[in-house]
Structures are given as C-alpha cells and as structure tokens.
Amino acid sequence: MEQAVIVYLPLKDGQFGASQERESIYALEDRLEKAIEDASVGEFDGDLFGEGECILYMYGPNA
C-alpha cells in the first residue's frame, strides 16, 4: 500500500500565482524529485495550480 505526502502552498498573486512564485515552486519540485529518486523512497507525482494555491503530490511505501 502506498502512502502520500501532499503539500499545500498558498500563492500570493491570483489564482495561479506570480511567475516568480511558479518558478520557485518548479525549482523546489526539481530538488524534491531528485532527493526522492536518489533515496529510492517513492516518487514525486506532480503539482496542481489553481484557486490561489499549489498542491504537490508525492507517494511512497512509507511516507
């Protein structure tokens, strides 16, 4: 059974955040994906932007 880590990040600028916010989140995603992969503990499954927040999804056997 997989477990999930779901992170909710509030955005300061509108529904989808400012371009600088999105760029910072994309950089964070790259670091998370590499760390999860390097440790072989699961997977980074992506993001969802909208309604003034960004949600990050990660899954693994022991989250």
PDB file of N, CA, C and O in Angstrom:
ATOM      1  N   MET A   1       0.845  -1.181   0.000  1.00  0.00           N
ATOM      2  CA  MET A   1       0.000   0.000   0.000  1.00  0.00           C
ATOM      3  C   MET A   1       0.892   1.246   0.000  1.00  0.00           C
ATOM      4  O   MET A   1       1.806   1.364   0.816  1.00  0.00           O
ATOM      5  N   GLU A   2       0.623   2.156  -0.904  1.00  0.00           N
ATOM      6  CA  GLU A   2       1.374   3.402  -0.948  1.00  0.00           C
ATOM      7  C   GLU A   2       0.763   4.424  -0.009  1.00  0.00           C
ATOM      8  O   GLU A   2      -0.443   4.428   0.238  1.00  0.00           O
ATOM      9  N   GLN A   3       1.614   5.283   0.503  1.00  0.00           N
ATOM     10  CA  GLN A   3       1.186   6.409   1.318  1.00  0.00           C
ATOM     11  C   GLN A   3       1.487   7.687   0.543  1.00  0.00           C
ATOM     12  O   GLN A   3       2.261   7.681  -0.414  1.00  0.00           O
ATOM     13  N   ALA A   4       0.872   8.765   0.965  1.00  0.00           N
ATOM     14  CA  ALA A   4       1.037  10.030   0.252  1.00  0.00           C
ATOM     15  C   ALA A   4       1.524  11.127   1.182  1.00  0.00           C
ATOM     16  O   ALA A   4       1.184  11.168   2.364  1.00  0.00           O
ATOM     17  N   VAL A   5       2.327  12.011   0.617  1.00  0.00           N
ATOM     18  CA  VAL A   5       2.647  13.291   1.237  1.00  0.00           C
ATOM     19  C   VAL A   5       2.106  14.334   0.273  1.00  0.00           C
ATOM     20  O   VAL A   5       2.519  14.402  -0.884  1.00  0.00           O
ATOM     21  N   ILE A   6       1.183  15.140   0.760  1.00  0.00           N
ATOM     22  CA  ILE A   6       0.556  16.169  -0.066  1.00  0.00           C
ATOM     23  C   ILE A   6       0.829  17.513   0.595  1.00  0.00           C
ATOM     24  O   ILE A   6       0.497  17.722   1.762  1.00  0.00           O
ATOM     25  N   VAL A   7       1.438  18.420  -0.163  1.00  0.00           N
ATOM     26  CA  VAL A   7       1.848  19.718   0.362  1.00  0.00           C
ATOM     27  C   VAL A   7       0.995  20.802  -0.287  1.00  0.00           C
ATOM     28  O   VAL A   7       0.873  20.860  -1.511  1.00  0.00           O
ATOM     29  N   TYR A   8       0.408  21.658   0.544  1.00  0.00           N
ATOM     30  CA  TYR A   8      -0.406  22.772   0.067  1.00  0.00           C
ATOM     31  C   TYR A   8       0.379  24.065   0.263  1.00  0.00           C
ATOM     32  O   TYR A   8       0.738  24.412   1.388  1.00  0.00           O
ATOM     33  N   LEU A   9       0.643  24.770  -0.823  1.00  0.00           N
ATOM     34  CA  LEU A   9       1.387  26.022  -0.776  1.00  0.00           C
ATOM     35  C   LEU A   9       0.471  27.168  -1.189  1.00  0.00           C
ATOM     36  O   LEU A   9       0.000  27.193  -2.326  1.00  0.00           O
ATOM     37  N   PRO A  10       0.206  28.121  -0.288  1.00  0.00           N
ATOM     38  CA  PRO A  10      -0.614  29.267  -0.678  1.00  0.00           C
ATOM     39  C   PRO A  10       0.159  30.173  -1.633  1.00  0.00           C
ATOM     40  O   PRO A  10       1.366  30.366  -1.483  1.00  0.00           O
ATOM     41  N   LEU A  11      -0.542  30.716  -2.600  1.00  0.00           N
ATOM     42  CA  LEU A  11       0.054  31.626  -3.573  1.00  0.00           C
ATOM     43  C   LEU A  11      -0.396  33.045  -3.261  1.00  0.00           C
ATOM     44  O   LEU A  11      -1.541  33.269  -2.867  1.00  0.00           O
ATOM     45  N   LYS A  12       0.505  33.998  -3.438  1.00  0.00           N
ATOM     46  CA  LYS A  12       0.206  35.379  -3.071  1.00  0.00           C
ATOM     47  C   LYS A  12      -0.468  36.168  -4.182  1.00  0.00           C
ATOM     48  O   LYS A  12      -1.161  37.148  -3.908  1.00  0.00           O
ATOM     49  N   ASP A  13      -0.279  35.762  -5.425  1.00  0.00           N
ATOM     50  CA  ASP A  13      -0.727  36.588  -6.540  1.00  0.00           C
ATOM     51  C   ASP A  13      -1.719  35.848  -7.426  1.00  0.00           C
ATOM     52  O   ASP A  13      -1.327  35.154  -8.364  1.00  0.00           O
ATOM     53  N   GLY A  14      -2.987  35.995  -7.129  1.00  0.00           N
ATOM     54  CA  GLY A  14      -4.025  35.461  -8.000  1.00  0.00           C
ATOM     55  C   GLY A  14      -4.214  33.960  -7.932  1.00  0.00           C
ATOM     56  O   GLY A  14      -3.658  33.281  -7.069  1.00  0.00           O
ATOM     57  N   GLN A  15      -5.003  33.464  -8.853  1.00  0.00           N
ATOM     58  CA  GLN A  15      -5.374  32.054  -8.893  1.00  0.00           C
ATOM     59  C   GLN A  15      -4.184  31.120  -9.076  1.00  0.00           C
ATOM     60  O   GLN A  15      -4.121  30.058  -8.456  1.00  0.00           O
ATOM     61  N   PHE A  16      -3.244  31.516  -9.926  1.00  0.00           N
ATOM     62  CA  PHE A  16      -2.132  30.637 -10.289  1.00  0.00           C
ATOM     63  C   PHE A  16      -0.785  31.154  -9.804  1.00  0.00           C
ATOM     64  O   PHE A  16       0.247  30.576 -10.143  1.00  0.00           O
ATOM     65  N   GLY A  17      -0.768  32.224  -9.023  1.00  0.00           N
ATOM     66  CA  GLY A  17       0.471  32.783  -8.511  1.00  0.00           C
ATOM     67  C   GLY A  17       1.214  33.597  -9.549  1.00  0.00           C
ATOM     68  O   GLY A  17       0.939  33.516 -10.746  1.00  0.00           O
ATOM     69  N   ALA A  18       2.157  34.378  -9.068  1.00  0.00           N
ATOM     70  CA  ALA A  18       3.000  35.178  -9.956  1.00  0.00           C
ATOM     71  C   ALA A  18       4.037  34.273 -10.611  1.00  0.00           C
ATOM     72  O   ALA A  18       4.322  33.182 -10.117  1.00  0.00           O
ATOM     73  N   SER A  19       4.593  34.731 -11.718  1.00  0.00           N
ATOM     74  CA  SER A  19       5.577  33.911 -12.425  1.00  0.00           C
ATOM     75  C   SER A  19       6.771  33.589 -11.533  1.00  0.00           C
ATOM     76  O   SER A  19       7.313  32.487 -11.618  1.00  0.00           O
ATOM     77  N   GLN A  20       7.194  34.513 -10.685  1.00  0.00           N
ATOM     78  CA  GLN A  20       8.317  34.259  -9.777  1.00  0.00           C
ATOM     79  C   GLN A  20       7.958  33.159  -8.766  1.00  0.00           C
ATOM     80  O   GLN A  20       8.793  32.313  -8.448  1.00  0.00           O
ATOM     81  N   GLU A  21       6.720  33.172  -8.265  1.00  0.00           N
ATOM     82  CA  GLU A  21       6.277  32.104  -7.355  1.00  0.00           C
ATOM     83  C   GLU A  21       6.323  30.748  -8.053  1.00  0.00           C
ATOM     84  O   GLU A  21       6.826  29.772  -7.496  1.00  0.00           O
ATOM     85  N   ARG A  22       5.800  30.694  -9.264  1.00  0.00           N
ATOM     86  CA  ARG A  22       5.789  29.429 -10.005  1.00  0.00           C
ATOM     87  C   ARG A  22       7.207  28.937 -10.283  1.00  0.00           C
ATOM     88  O   ARG A  22       7.485  27.744 -10.155  1.00  0.00           O
ATOM     89  N   GLU A  23       8.098  29.841 -10.660  1.00  0.00           N
ATOM     90  CA  GLU A  23       9.490  29.450 -10.914  1.00  0.00           C
ATOM     91  C   GLU A  23      10.135  28.879  -9.656  1.00  0.00           C
ATOM     92  O   GLU A  23      10.858  27.886  -9.728  1.00  0.00           O
ATOM     93  N   SER A  24       9.882  29.494  -8.507  1.00  0.00           N
ATOM     94  CA  SER A  24      10.432  28.994  -7.239  1.00  0.00           C
ATOM     95  C   SER A  24       9.879  27.616  -6.911  1.00  0.00           C
ATOM     96  O   SER A  24      10.611  26.745  -6.442  1.00  0.00           O
ATOM     97  N   ILE A  25       8.598  27.420  -7.153  1.00  0.00           N
ATOM     98  CA  ILE A  25       7.980  26.117  -6.882  1.00  0.00           C
ATOM     99  C   ILE A  25       8.524  25.064  -7.838  1.00  0.00           C
ATOM    100  O   ILE A  25       8.780  23.933  -7.422  1.00  0.00           O
ATOM    101  N   TYR A  26       8.704  25.408  -9.102  1.00  0.00           N
ATOM    102  CA  TYR A  26       9.273  24.446 -10.054  1.00  0.00           C
ATOM    103  C   TYR A  26      10.690  24.041  -9.643  1.00  0.00           C
ATOM    104  O   TYR A  26      11.067  22.879  -9.786  1.00  0.00           O
ATOM    105  N   ALA A  27      11.473  24.993  -9.132  1.00  0.00           N
ATOM    106  CA  ALA A  27      12.827  24.672  -8.653  1.00  0.00           C
ATOM    107  C   ALA A  27      12.749  23.738  -7.445  1.00  0.00           C
ATOM    108  O   ALA A  27      13.537  22.799  -7.336  1.00  0.00           O
ATOM    109  N   LEU A  28      11.804  23.993  -6.540  1.00  0.00           N
ATOM    110  CA  LEU A  28      11.597  23.108  -5.392  1.00  0.00           C
ATOM    111  C   LEU A  28      11.213  21.713  -5.861  1.00  0.00           C
ATOM    112  O   LEU A  28      11.715  20.719  -5.336  1.00  0.00           O
ATOM    113  N   GLU A  29      10.329  21.634  -6.843  1.00  0.00           N
ATOM    114  CA  GLU A  29       9.915  20.334  -7.381  1.00  0.00           C
ATOM    115  C   GLU A  29      11.109  19.554  -7.925  1.00  0.00           C
ATOM    116  O   GLU A  29      11.217  18.348  -7.705  1.00  0.00           O
ATOM    117  N   ASP A  30      11.998  20.235  -8.630  1.00  0.00           N
ATOM    118  CA  ASP A  30      13.187  19.561  -9.167  1.00  0.00           C
ATOM    119  C   ASP A  30      14.033  18.976  -8.040  1.00  0.00           C
ATOM    120  O   ASP A  30      14.514  17.847  -8.139  1.00  0.00           O
ATOM    121  N   ARG A  31      14.211  19.747  -6.970  1.00  0.00           N
ATOM    122  CA  ARG A  31      15.008  19.260  -5.834  1.00  0.00           C
ATOM    123  C   ARG A  31      14.315  18.104  -5.130  1.00  0.00           C
ATOM    124  O   ARG A  31      14.963  17.125  -4.759  1.00  0.00           O
ATOM    125  N   LEU A  32      13.001  18.207  -4.941  1.00  0.00           N
ATOM    126  CA  LEU A  32      12.256  17.120  -4.299  1.00  0.00           C
ATOM    127  C   LEU A  32      12.326  15.844  -5.128  1.00  0.00           C
ATOM    128  O   LEU A  32      12.574  14.763  -4.596  1.00  0.00           O
ATOM    129  N   GLU A  33      12.107  15.974  -6.424  1.00  0.00           N
ATOM    130  CA  GLU A  33      12.128  14.808  -7.304  1.00  0.00           C
ATOM    131  C   GLU A  33      13.484  14.107  -7.250  1.00  0.00           C
ATOM    132  O   GLU A  33      13.545  12.879  -7.183  1.00  0.00           O
ATOM    133  N   LYS A  34      14.567  14.880  -7.278  1.00  0.00           N
ATOM    134  CA  LYS A  34      15.906  14.295  -7.227  1.00  0.00           C
ATOM    135  C   LYS A  34      16.158  13.623  -5.881  1.00  0.00           C
ATOM    136  O   LYS A  34      16.684  12.511  -5.837  1.00  0.00           O
ATOM    137  N   ALA A  35      15.790  14.281  -4.786  1.00  0.00           N
ATOM    138  CA  ALA A  35      16.022  13.716  -3.454  1.00  0.00           C
ATOM    139  C   ALA A  35      15.243  12.423  -3.256  1.00  0.00           C
ATOM    140  O   ALA A  35      15.773  11.454  -2.711  1.00  0.00           O
ATOM    141  N   ILE A  36      13.992  12.402  -3.692  1.00  0.00           N
ATOM    142  CA  ILE A  36      13.161  11.202  -3.563  1.00  0.00           C
ATOM    143  C   ILE A  36      13.727  10.072  -4.416  1.00  0.00           C
ATOM    144  O   ILE A  36      13.793   8.925  -3.974  1.00  0.00           O
ATOM    145  N   GLU A  37      14.132  10.399  -5.629  1.00  0.00           N
ATOM    146  CA  GLU A  37      14.704   9.387  -6.528  1.00  0.00           C
ATOM    147  C   GLU A  37      16.041   8.866  -6.000  1.00  0.00           C
ATOM    148  O   GLU A  37      16.277   7.657  -5.992  1.00  0.00           O
ATOM    149  N   ASP A  38      16.917   9.774  -5.559  1.00  0.00           N
ATOM    150  CA  ASP A  38      18.234   9.368  -5.053  1.00  0.00           C
ATOM    151  C   ASP A  38      18.119   8.454  -3.837  1.00  0.00           C
ATOM    152  O   ASP A  38      18.928   7.542  -3.664  1.00  0.00           O
ATOM    153  N   ALA A  39      17.113   8.697  -2.994  1.00  0.00           N
ATOM    154  CA  ALA A  39      16.920   7.888  -1.791  1.00  0.00           C
ATOM    155  C   ALA A  39      16.089   6.632  -2.063  1.00  0.00           C
ATOM    156  O   ALA A  39      15.938   5.790  -1.178  1.00  0.00           O
ATOM    157  N   SER A  40      15.558   6.500  -3.263  1.00  0.00           N
ATOM    158  CA  SER A  40      14.706   5.353  -3.644  1.00  0.00           C
ATOM    159  C   SER A  40      13.569   5.129  -2.648  1.00  0.00           C
ATOM    160  O   SER A  40      13.331   4.012  -2.189  1.00  0.00           O
ATOM    161  N   VAL A  41      12.870   6.232  -2.324  1.00  0.00           N
ATOM    162  CA  VAL A  41      11.806   6.139  -1.321  1.00  0.00           C
ATOM    163  C   VAL A  41      10.411   6.375  -1.893  1.00  0.00           C
ATOM    164  O   VAL A  41       9.439   6.408  -1.139  1.00  0.00           O
ATOM    165  N   GLY A  42      10.294   6.539  -3.197  1.00  0.00           N
ATOM    166  CA  GLY A  42       8.977   6.763  -3.779  1.00  0.00           C
ATOM    167  C   GLY A  42       9.085   7.595  -5.033  1.00  0.00           C
ATOM    168  O   GLY A  42      10.047   7.489  -5.793  1.00  0.00           O
ATOM    169  N   GLU A  43       8.067   8.435  -5.239  1.00  0.00           N
ATOM    170  CA  GLU A  43       8.062   9.260  -6.447  1.00  0.00           C
ATOM    171  C   GLU A  43       7.396  10.596  -6.194  1.00  0.00           C
ATOM    172  O   GLU A  43       6.477  10.713  -5.383  1.00  0.00           O
ATOM    173  N   PHE A  44       7.879  11.600  -6.905  1.00  0.00           N
ATOM    174  CA  PHE A  44       7.216  12.892  -6.969  1.00  0.00           C
ATOM    175  C   PHE A  44       6.262  12.804  -8.140  1.00  0.00           C
ATOM    176  O   PHE A  44       6.681  12.516  -9.261  1.00  0.00           O
ATOM    177  N   ASP A  45       4.970  13.050  -7.894  1.00  0.00           N
ATOM    178  CA  ASP A  45       3.959  12.805  -8.924  1.00  0.00           C
ATOM    179  C   ASP A  45       3.461  14.067  -9.616  1.00  0.00           C
ATOM    180  O   ASP A  45       2.680  13.973 -10.563  1.00  0.00           O
ATOM    181  N   GLY A  46       3.891  15.246  -9.168  1.00  0.00           N
ATOM    182  CA  GLY A  46       3.497  16.447  -9.878  1.00  0.00           C
ATOM    183  C   GLY A  46       2.825  17.480  -9.006  1.00  0.00           C
ATOM    184  O   GLY A  46       2.844  17.402  -7.778  1.00  0.00           O
ATOM    185  N   ASP A  47       2.225  18.460  -9.682  1.00  0.00           N
ATOM    186  CA  ASP A  47       1.618  19.587  -8.986  1.00  0.00           C
ATOM    187  C   ASP A  47       0.245  19.901  -9.564  1.00  0.00           C
ATOM    188  O   ASP A  47      -0.152  19.386 -10.609  1.00  0.00           O
ATOM    189  N   LEU A  48      -0.456  20.757  -8.852  1.00  0.00           N
ATOM    190  CA  LEU A  48      -1.736  21.278  -9.317  1.00  0.00           C
ATOM    191  C   LEU A  48      -1.808  22.731  -8.870  1.00  0.00           C
ATOM    192  O   LEU A  48      -1.781  23.014  -7.672  1.00  0.00           O
ATOM    193  N   PHE A  49      -1.901  23.657  -9.827  1.00  0.00           N
ATOM    194  CA  PHE A  49      -2.026  25.078  -9.526  1.00  0.00           C
ATOM    195  C   PHE A  49      -3.468  25.509  -9.749  1.00  0.00           C
ATOM    196  O   PHE A  49      -4.107  25.083 -10.711  1.00  0.00           O
ATOM    197  N   GLY A  50      -3.983  26.358  -8.856  1.00  0.00           N
ATOM    198  CA  GLY A  50      -5.306  26.935  -9.035  1.00  0.00           C
ATOM    199  C   GLY A  50      -5.916  27.351  -7.721  1.00  0.00           C
ATOM    200  O   GLY A  50      -5.515  26.882  -6.656  1.00  0.00           O
ATOM    201  N   GLU A  51      -6.884  28.231  -7.803  1.00  0.00           N
ATOM    202  CA  GLU A  51      -7.617  28.718  -6.641  1.00  0.00           C
ATOM    203  C   GLU A  51      -6.696  29.279  -5.560  1.00  0.00           C
ATOM    204  O   GLU A  51      -6.963  29.129  -4.367  1.00  0.00           O
ATOM    205  N   GLY A  52      -5.610  29.924  -5.987  1.00  0.00           N
ATOM    206  CA  GLY A  52      -4.712  30.586  -5.054  1.00  0.00           C
ATOM    207  C   GLY A  52      -3.774  29.675  -4.295  1.00  0.00           C
ATOM    208  O   GLY A  52      -3.215  30.074  -3.273  1.00  0.00           O
ATOM    209  N   GLU A  53      -3.590  28.451  -4.780  1.00  0.00           N
ATOM    210  CA  GLU A  53      -2.654  27.546  -4.113  1.00  0.00           C
ATOM    211  C   GLU A  53      -2.007  26.605  -5.121  1.00  0.00           C
ATOM    212  O   GLU A  53      -2.470  26.443  -6.250  1.00  0.00           O
ATOM    213  N   CYS A  54      -0.917  25.993  -4.667  1.00  0.00           N
ATOM    214  CA  CYS A  54      -0.255  24.942  -5.433  1.00  0.00           C
ATOM    215  C   CYS A  54      -0.203  23.716  -4.538  1.00  0.00           C
ATOM    216  O   CYS A  54       0.150  23.811  -3.362  1.00  0.00           O
ATOM    217  N   ILE A  55      -0.552  22.578  -5.091  1.00  0.00           N
ATOM    218  CA  ILE A  55      -0.528  21.326  -4.344  1.00  0.00           C
ATOM    219  C   ILE A  55       0.527  20.427  -4.977  1.00  0.00           C
ATOM    220  O   ILE A  55       0.531  20.223  -6.191  1.00  0.00           O
ATOM    221  N   LEU A  56       1.424  19.888  -4.145  1.00  0.00           N
ATOM    222  CA  LEU A  56       2.465  18.968  -4.598  1.00  0.00           C
ATOM    223  C   LEU A  56       2.119  17.571  -4.109  1.00  0.00           C
ATOM    224  O   LEU A  56       1.699  17.394  -2.965  1.00  0.00           O
ATOM    225  N   TYR A  57       2.296  16.578  -4.976  1.00  0.00           N
ATOM    226  CA  TYR A  57       1.940  15.193  -4.664  1.00  0.00           C
ATOM    227  C   TYR A  57       3.171  14.296  -4.709  1.00  0.00           C
ATOM    228  O   TYR A  57       3.900  14.267  -5.700  1.00  0.00           O
ATOM    229  N   MET A  58       3.390  13.563  -3.614  1.00  0.00           N
ATOM    230  CA  MET A  58       4.484  12.597  -3.533  1.00  0.00           C
ATOM    231  C   MET A  58       3.943  11.306  -2.934  1.00  0.00           C
ATOM    232  O   MET A  58       3.086  11.333  -2.051  1.00  0.00           O
ATOM    233  N   TYR A  59       4.448  10.177  -3.420  1.00  0.00           N
ATOM    234  CA  TYR A  59       3.962   8.877  -2.964  1.00  0.00           C
ATOM    235  C   TYR A  59       5.127   7.947  -2.691  1.00  0.00           C
ATOM    236  O   TYR A  59       6.181   8.041  -3.322  1.00  0.00           O
ATOM    237  N   GLY A  60       4.919   7.046  -1.738  1.00  0.00           N
ATOM    238  CA  GLY A  60       5.933   6.051  -1.431  1.00  0.00           C
ATOM    239  C   GLY A  60       5.386   5.012  -0.475  1.00  0.00           C
ATOM    240  O   GLY A  60       4.279   5.166   0.042  1.00  0.00           O
ATOM    241  N   PRO A  61       6.148   3.953  -0.234  1.00  0.00           N
ATOM    242  CA  PRO A  61       5.670   2.875   0.623  1.00  0.00           C
ATOM    243  C   PRO A  61       5.621   3.256   2.099  1.00  0.00           C
ATOM    244  O   PRO A  61       4.890   2.634   2.869  1.00  0.00           O
ATOM    245  N   ASN A  62       6.388   4.267   2.505  1.00  0.00           N
ATOM    246  CA  ASN A  62       6.425   4.656   3.914  1.00  0.00           C
ATOM    247  C   ASN A  62       6.597   6.165   3.998  1.00  0.00           C
ATOM    248  O   ASN A  62       7.659   6.667   4.365  1.00  0.00           O
ATOM    249  N   ALA A  63       5.542   6.868   3.655  1.00  0.00           N
ATOM    250  CA  ALA A  63       5.620   8.326   3.605  1.00  0.00           C
ATOM    251  C   ALA A  63       5.537   8.911   4.993  1.00  0.00           C
ATOM    252  O   ALA A  63       5.586  10.131   5.153  1.00  0.00           O
TER     253      ALA A  63
END
